[in-house]
């Protein structure tokens, strides 16, 4: 392979990255994953015990209901963990919404909620 062909391949590769915004997408993914871990830690370490102060179980994730079927088999429904995950999702969705509003206000992203002007 000659140097000219490899140079054009490298140029094509960088053009691909620039055109499709792959670098920005990768950075957003990494930051999003880190923010998700942070919010999950906030919910499990701060919100759950704080809510648990007002619950008989003492912790939101420990809340569950034991149900016995007609045959006598017992099942445990851990609804506290579901509520904790819903809180986690709601906080992450709120952060994404706030970031979107901030970025669209400063024209860094296209605001898809406004009708297109003709």
Beta strands, then each sheet from edge to edge (+ up, - down):
strand 1: 65-68
strand 2: 74-77
sheet 1: 1+ 2-
end
